[in-house]
């Protein structure tokens, strides 16, 4: 299965998302903000998929995805999971090539979005 990075500043959401993805067989690392996510990526490498909140302190999910892609030199796949439902936010997420799901979310929709985002070749383990 895939290496998945979950970044959400809400402890409950982050824990629930990580638990669901682990139960589906993925290798998951979950952190609370963009700076911690980048530190983790520096230590462990780029994930195959990132599940990102949009509104977080410091760096928002859009900025984090852009930084992950710049650092990796590849198109890191992403799923945005956000309470922001304004059309411009949804459009921005989709323009970045990501799936955009709103909170509250349905676990099966999240799992489906992640499965669609997983590249056909998964390279290394965390």
C-alpha positions as CSV (number, residue, x, y, z in Angstrom):
1,X,0.0,0.0,0.0
2,X,1.0,3.7,-0.2
3,X,2.9,6.0,2.1
4,X,0.4,8.7,3.2
5,X,1.1,11.9,4.9
6,X,-1.9,13.3,6.9
7,X,-1.7,17.0,8.0
8,X,-4.5,18.5,10.0
9,X,-4.4,20.8,13.0
10,X,-7.5,19.2,14.5
11,X,-6.3,16.3,16.7
12,X,-9.6,14.4,16.4
13,X,-9.8,14.6,12.6
14,X,-6.1,13.8,12.2
15,X,-6.4,10.8,14.4
16,X,-9.6,9.5,12.7
17,X,-8.2,10.0,9.2
18,X,-4.9,8.2,10.2
19,X,-6.9,5.3,11.8
20,X,-9.1,4.8,8.7
21,X,-6.2,4.9,6.3
22,X,-4.1,2.5,8.5
23,X,-7.1,0.1,8.7
24,X,-7.1,0.1,4.9
25,X,-3.5,-1.1,4.9
26,X,-1.6,2.2,4.2
27,X,1.5,3.3,5.9
28,X,0.5,6.6,7.5
29,X,2.3,9.4,9.3
30,X,0.2,12.2,10.8
31,X,1.3,15.7,11.9
32,X,-0.5,18.9,13.0
33,X,1.0,21.5,10.7
34,X,3.0,22.2,7.5
35,X,6.4,22.9,9.3
36,X,6.2,19.5,11.0
37,X,5.2,17.9,7.8
38,X,8.2,19.3,5.9
39,X,10.6,18.2,8.8
40,X,9.1,14.7,8.5
41,X,9.5,14.7,4.7
42,X,13.1,15.8,5.1
43,X,13.7,12.8,7.4
44,X,11.6,10.1,5.7
45,X,11.1,11.2,2.1
46,X,8.1,12.3,0.0
47,X,4.8,10.4,0.4
48,X,2.9,9.0,-2.4
49,X,-0.3,10.8,-1.3
50,X,-0.9,13.7,1.1
51,X,-4.2,14.3,2.9
52,X,-4.2,17.9,3.8
53,X,-6.4,20.3,5.7
54,X,-6.6,23.7,4.0
55,X,-6.8,26.0,7.0
56,X,-3.8,25.5,9.3
57,X,-1.6,27.8,11.3
58,X,1.5,29.0,9.5
59,X,1.4,27.3,6.1
60,X,-2.0,26.4,4.6
61,X,-2.6,23.1,2.7
62,X,-2.3,24.7,-0.7
63,X,1.2,26.1,0.2
64,X,2.2,22.8,1.7
65,X,1.3,20.9,-1.4
66,X,3.2,23.3,-3.6
67,X,6.3,23.0,-1.4
68,X,6.1,19.2,-1.4
69,X,5.9,19.2,-5.1
70,X,8.8,21.6,-5.4
71,X,11.0,19.6,-3.1
72,X,10.2,16.3,-4.7
73,X,10.3,17.4,-8.3
74,X,7.2,15.4,-9.0
75,X,3.5,15.6,-8.8
76,X,2.7,14.6,-5.3
77,X,-0.9,13.4,-5.3
78,X,-3.2,15.1,-2.7
79,X,-6.6,15.0,-1.2
80,X,-7.8,18.2,0.5
81,X,-10.0,17.6,3.5
82,X,-11.4,21.0,4.6
83,X,-14.2,22.8,6.3
84,X,-13.7,25.6,3.7
85,X,-16.6,25.1,1.3
86,X,-16.3,28.4,-0.7
87,X,-16.3,27.7,-4.5
88,X,-12.9,29.5,-4.9
89,X,-11.3,27.1,-2.4
90,X,-12.7,24.0,-4.0
91,X,-11.7,25.3,-7.5
92,X,-8.2,26.1,-6.2
93,X,-7.8,22.5,-4.9
94,X,-9.1,21.0,-8.1
95,X,-6.8,23.2,-10.2
96,X,-3.9,21.8,-8.2
97,X,-5.0,18.4,-9.4
98,X,-6.3,17.3,-6.0
99,X,-9.5,15.8,-4.8
100,X,-11.3,18.3,-2.5
101,X,-13.6,16.8,0.2
102,X,-15.4,18.9,2.8
103,X,-15.8,18.3,6.5
104,X,-17.6,16.6,7.9
105,X,-16.5,13.9,5.6
106,X,-17.7,10.3,4.8
107,X,-14.9,7.8,5.5
108,X,-15.7,5.8,2.4
109,X,-15.4,8.9,0.2
110,X,-12.0,9.7,1.8
111,X,-10.8,6.1,1.2
112,X,-12.0,6.2,-2.4
113,X,-10.3,9.5,-3.0
114,X,-7.0,8.2,-1.6
115,X,-7.2,5.0,-3.5
116,X,-7.7,6.9,-6.8
117,X,-4.7,9.1,-5.9
118,X,-2.3,6.3,-5.1
119,X,0.2,5.9,-8.0
120,X,0.4,2.6,-9.8
121,X,3.9,2.1,-8.5
122,X,4.7,2.5,-4.8
123,X,8.4,2.8,-4.3
124,X,9.6,2.6,-0.7
125,X,8.3,2.2,2.8
126,X,8.4,4.6,5.7
